[in-house]
Amino acid sequence: SQAILIGAGTAIMDTPSLTIRAIDVQKQPLRVILDPKGVVPPTGPLANTALAPTMIITCALTQKKRWEDLGAEVIVYDSINLK
C-alpha cells in the first residue's frame, strides 16, 4: 500500500498509528486523515510524523498550523465548493 486512509471518527476513537509493524518495510505508507470539521487533535501516534508521512485533509483552517508544526502535510479545502 502507498497510503492508508481513515476518517476523523476512527482517528479519535481508535488512536491508531497506521504503520506497518508485522514486517520490515523500507518506507511506511502515507497516513491520510479526512477531518472535515477539524476535530482530530494533533496528539498520539498520528501526530508523530517520524513514524510515517502524514496528510490531513480538512475544512478547518485552524488545524493547518497545528499539524504543519508537527511535519504533516495539510490540505484545507473550501466545503462550499464541494457541492
Backbone hydrogen bonds in HBPLUS format (Angstrom, degrees):
<---DONOR---> <-ACCEPTOR-->    atom                        ^
c    i                          cat <-CA-CA->   ^        H-A-AA   ^      H-
h    n   atom  resd res      DA  || num        DHA   H-A  angle D-A-AA Bond
n    s   type  num  typ     dist DA aas  dist angle  dist       angle   num
A0030-LEU N   A0002-GLN O   2.96 MM  28  6.15 160.8  2.00 137.5 131.4     1
A0004-ILE N   A0030-LEU O   2.78 MM  26  6.21 151.7  1.86 166.4 171.0     2
A0032-VAL N   A0004-ILE O   2.81 MM  28  5.98 174.5  1.81 165.7 164.7     3
A0006-ILE N   A0032-VAL O   2.98 MM  26  6.44 155.3  2.05 161.9 169.5     4
A0034-LEU N   A0006-ILE O   2.88 MM  28  6.27 168.5  1.89 159.7 162.9     5
A0011-ALA N   A0007-GLY O   3.11 MM   4  6.36 161.8  2.14 151.3 156.9     6
A0008-ALA N   A0034-LEU O   2.93 MM  26  5.90 112.2  2.40 178.6 163.0     7
A0012-ILE N   A0008-ALA O   2.95 MM   4  6.17 155.0  2.02 154.4 159.9     8
A0013-MET N   A0009-GLY O   2.91 MM   4  6.01 172.2  1.91 154.8 157.4     9
A0014-ASP N   A0010-THR O   2.92 MM   4  5.52 161.1  1.95 142.9 149.0    10
A0031-ARG N   A0053-PRO O   2.85 MM  22  6.16 169.6  1.86 151.6 154.8    11
A0055-MET N   A0031-ARG O   2.70 MM  24  6.05 156.9  1.75 169.9 172.5    12
A0033-ILE N   A0055-MET O   2.88 MM  22  6.30 157.9  1.93 158.2 165.5    13
A0057-ILE N   A0033-ILE O   2.90 MM  24  6.16 169.8  1.91 164.0 163.8    14
A0035-ASP N   A0057-ILE O   2.77 MM  22  5.85 171.2  1.78 164.3 166.9    15
A0038-GLY N   A0035-ASP O   3.14 MM   3  5.33 156.0  2.20 109.5 116.9    16
A0059-CYS N   A0036-PRO O   3.30 MM  23  4.92 146.1  2.42 105.4 112.7    17
A0043-THR N   A0041-PRO O   2.79 MM   2  5.47 137.5  1.96 104.3  91.8    18
A0047-ALA N   A0044-GLY O   3.10 MM   3  5.61 141.5  2.25 113.2 123.1    19
A0048-ASN N   A0045-PRO O   3.09 MM   3  5.25 151.6  2.17 103.4 112.2    20
A0051-LEU N   A0048-ASN O   3.13 MM   3  5.85 158.9  2.18 117.0 122.3    21
A0073-GLU N   A0054-THR O   2.86 MM  19  6.23 165.2  1.88 160.5 158.1    22
A0056-ILE N   A0073-GLU O   2.84 MM  17  6.33 154.8  1.90 159.1 167.4    23
A0075-ILE N   A0056-ILE O   2.82 MM  19  6.20 168.1  1.84 167.9 171.8    24
A0058-THR N   A0075-ILE O   2.91 MM  17  6.29 164.2  1.93 165.7 170.9    25
A0077-TYR N   A0058-THR O   2.91 MM  19  6.32 153.6  1.98 150.4 158.9    26
A0063-GLN N   A0060-ALA O   3.02 MM   3  5.70 156.3  2.08 118.2 124.3    27
A0064-LYS N   A0061-LEU O   3.11 MM   3  5.45 146.3  2.23 109.4 118.4    28
A0067-TRP N   A0063-GLN O   3.10 MM   4  6.23 165.7  2.12 165.4 167.2    29
A0068-GLU N   A0064-LYS O   2.89 MM   4  5.98 163.0  1.92 156.7 162.4    30
A0069-ASP N   A0065-LYS O   2.90 MM   4  5.84 156.8  1.96 149.0 153.0    31
A0070-LEU N   A0067-TRP O   2.99 MM   3  5.25 143.1  2.13 104.0 115.1    32
A0072-ALA N   A0067-TRP O   3.18 MM   5  5.47 160.1  2.22 143.9 137.9    33
A0071-GLY N   A0068-GLU O   2.90 MM   3  4.98 154.6  1.96 104.9 113.4    34
A0081-ASN N   A0078-ASP O   3.05 MM   3  5.72 143.3  2.19 117.1 125.4    35
A0082-LEU N   A0079-SER O   3.18 MM   3  5.30 163.7  2.21 106.8 111.4    36
